[in-house]
Amino acid sequence: MEFDKDHCIKMNDGNKIPAVGFGTYSPDAVQKSKCEEATKVAIEVGFRHIDGAFIYGIEEEVGRAVHEKIADGTVKREDIFYTGKAMEACKDAGLVKSIGVSNFNIRQLEMILNKPGLKYKPVLNQVECHPYLNQGKLLAFCKSKDILLEAYCVLGSQRDKIWGDQSTPVLLEDPVLGAIAKKYNRSPALVALRYQLQRGIVVLFKSFTRKRIEENFQVFDFQLSEEDMKTIDGMNKNRSYVLLEQFSGHPQFPFIDE
């Protein structure tokens, strides 16, 4: 995948999205309290893509962080790409520039793309994606339709009681990933992030620690070999961290399909 000088990727509507985004989901009040400061740190480090949602309950904190970094001259508003969870009416009203979808499987994407009178083709599909769930078929389908795939839970780290499966192995402790990381003198987290970028996937990374935020923004400083990419492909277990079982009764629950 080719990035421009700002490490952005062009979407099918002509707009650009930074290839690496900063995730703001927080599982509890303690983490939410750290979100505002962490977002400011991320912007200082160089993140220009911030991922949020109303359901996360942190939009006010993120908004304050962005406003502060604009006020102190770190960034301009036009520098920031903010991902919410918006719809066609918002684009019609000029409130958003691009529309994507989240947690859509192939069947659901086809349903949207074949919808009579579709006004706006989705620019991307945000889904869980990491070496234990590499979404190979979904990625191929999205590429065939000129839709970007955007990965959350990219480090397999979202193991909280609200959304996740506590029994899934810890991705960053996998010996295969560890061996490749040692080979490149990088952390397993950086290798996992770089793996997705080389597949043409936009990645979301979350941490509330300045050191990790700084380290993991160095993902553009090295490249994995084709052999190592195939090795990481082989780690796939079709295993999710995020189950969202509380929504399993919905008729459009996406995880019933493969």
N, C-alpha and C positions, 0 to 999 in steps of 0.2 A: 504494500500500500504506500502511496505517495502522500506526504504531508506538505503543506505549504510552510513558509518560514515561521508561522505561528503555531505549527503542529495542529492544523485544522483539516477537516475533510469536507468536501463539497457534498451536499445532499441533493436528492432528486428535484427539489424545488429551487435549486440555485443558491440557497443559503449555506453557510458553513457552520460546522460544529467542532469545537475543540476535541481532539481525539481522546483526551484524558479528562475526566470530570471528578469533582469532589462530592462524595455522597454525604448526606446530612441525616439519614434515618437514625433515630436514637430510640433504643428499646425501653428506656425508663427515665424517670425524672432526673436522676443523677447525670446520665449521659446528656439529656436535653440541656442541662445547665451548662455543659461544656461546649455546646454546639456553636454558640455565637463566637466565642474566642477562637475555636478551631477553624471556623470559616474565615475569620480575619487572617489567621496564620496561613491558611491555604492560598488566599489571594496574595499575600505578601510573598509567598514562595513562588507563585507563578500560575496557579490554577485560575482559569478564566471561565470554566464550565462548572456550574453549581447545580446539583440535582436535588430536587425537593418534591414535596407533595403535601396537600392539605391534610391528608390522613396522618402524616408524620407528627403534626402538631408543633412544628418548629419554624414555620414561615416567618413569624415576627422576629425571632432571634436571627435568622439568616438575613432578613431584610435590614435589620439594624447593622449587622456586620458589613453588608455591602454598602449601605449608606455611609458608614464611617470611613470605609476605604476609598469611597468616592470623595468624601469631604476632605480627607487628608492628602489627596492628590495621588494616591497609589494607582488608581485606575479611573477610567471614565465609564459612564453607564454603558456606552456602546461596546466596551471591551468585554462585558459580562454576558455570558450565555446561560440563562437560567432555565432549567427544565422543571415545569410544573406538571399537572395532569389536567390538560385543556381540551376543548372540543371545537367543532367547526364554527359555532356561533362566536367564539372568542376571536377566531381568525377573521371572520366577517366584520367584526367590530374593530379590527385593528389592534387588538390587545395581545395577540401572539403572532409570530412570524411564520412558524412551522408547526405542523401537527404530526405526531407519531402515535404509536400505541404501545401498550405494555402487557407482557405475559400472554401474548397471542400465539397460538399454535398455527400450524400450516393451514388447517381447515378454516380457522377463524380469519386468517389473513386472506384466503381465497374468497371468503364470504364478503369481506370488506371490499376487496378489489373488484368483485363482480357485482357490487351493489348498484342498481340502476340509479343514475343521477349522482354518482359519487362526485363530490366537489373537490376534495383534496386527497390525493394519494398519500398514504402515510410515508413519512421520510425515514422513519426508523421503528424498530421494535425492541423495546427494553425488556430483557429477560434475564433470569439467573443463568450464568455461564461461567464455567471454570474447568480445569482439567478433569475433574470427576464427572462433569456434566458438560461436555464440550459442544453440544447442540449442533453437531455436524450437518444433519439433514435440514434443520431449520435455517442454518447459515447459508447452505447452498440454495435453498428456496429463496431466501431474502435477496441474495446476490442476483439471482435470475430475474427478480422483479425490481432491481435497483432500489432496494430498501436496506438501509444500514441495520446491522444488529448492534445493540448496545448492551453491555454486560454489567449486571449488578452481582453482588456476592462473589466478586471475581477472585477473592482470596479465600473463599470458602469459610468466611469468618462470621457470617450472620447466624450464629447458633444461639438464638435467644428463645425464651419460652413462648413468646407470642406467635412467632412465625415458623420457627425452625424445628429440625429433627436433631435432637441432642445426640443420637447414636451414630451419626455420620462421622467417619474418621476426620481428623484434623488435617486439612490439605497441606498446610505449610510444614507439617512434620513428615510428609511422605518422603521416603528415602530416594526415590527416583528424582523428584524435584530437587531434593537436597544435593544430590550428586551433580546435577546440571548447574545448580547455583555455585557450587564449589569450583567447577570447571571455569566459570566466567568471573569468579571472584565477586559475585553479586549475592544478594539475599534471595531466598526462595520466593518472597513476595514480588521482587522485581522481575524474576524469571516468569512467574505466573502472569504478571501484567504485560510483559513484553510478548509472550506467547500469543495473547489475544490481539495485540496491535498488529502483529505480523499476519494474522488471519484476516485483517481488515475490520476488526471489531472495535467500536468505541468502548472504552473501559471506565468504570466508576470505582474510585478508591475512597475509603473512609478511614480516618484515624483522628483521634483527639490529641495526639502527641506530636509536637513540632518536629522532633527528630525523624519520626517515621514519615511525616508529610514531606519533609525535605528530601529524605532518601528515595521515596517512591516516585518523586517527580523526576528522578534521573533515568527514567525508563527509556528515554530517547538516546542514551549515550552508548548503547551496545546493540548487537544483533545476534539472534540465535541462528545456528546453522540449520539447514534443511533436515539433517539427521536428528538433531535434538528436537526440532519441531515434531517430527514423526514419533519420537520417543514419548513426548508429552501427549500426543494424540492417543497413544496406547494406554495412557492412564485412565481413559474414560471408563466410568462405571455406570453411566446413566443414573447417577445418584444425586438427589437434591438435598440441599440444606433447608430450603424454604418450601414448606408444604401447604400453607394457607388452608388448612383443613376446615377452618371456621367458615369458609366460603364454598365448601364442597357440594352443598345442596343447590347451588345456583345452576340454572340450565346451561349457562355458558362457562362453567368452571373449566379452565383450559387444560388442566393436568390429567384429565381422563384419557385424552389421546396420548399417543407416544410422545 
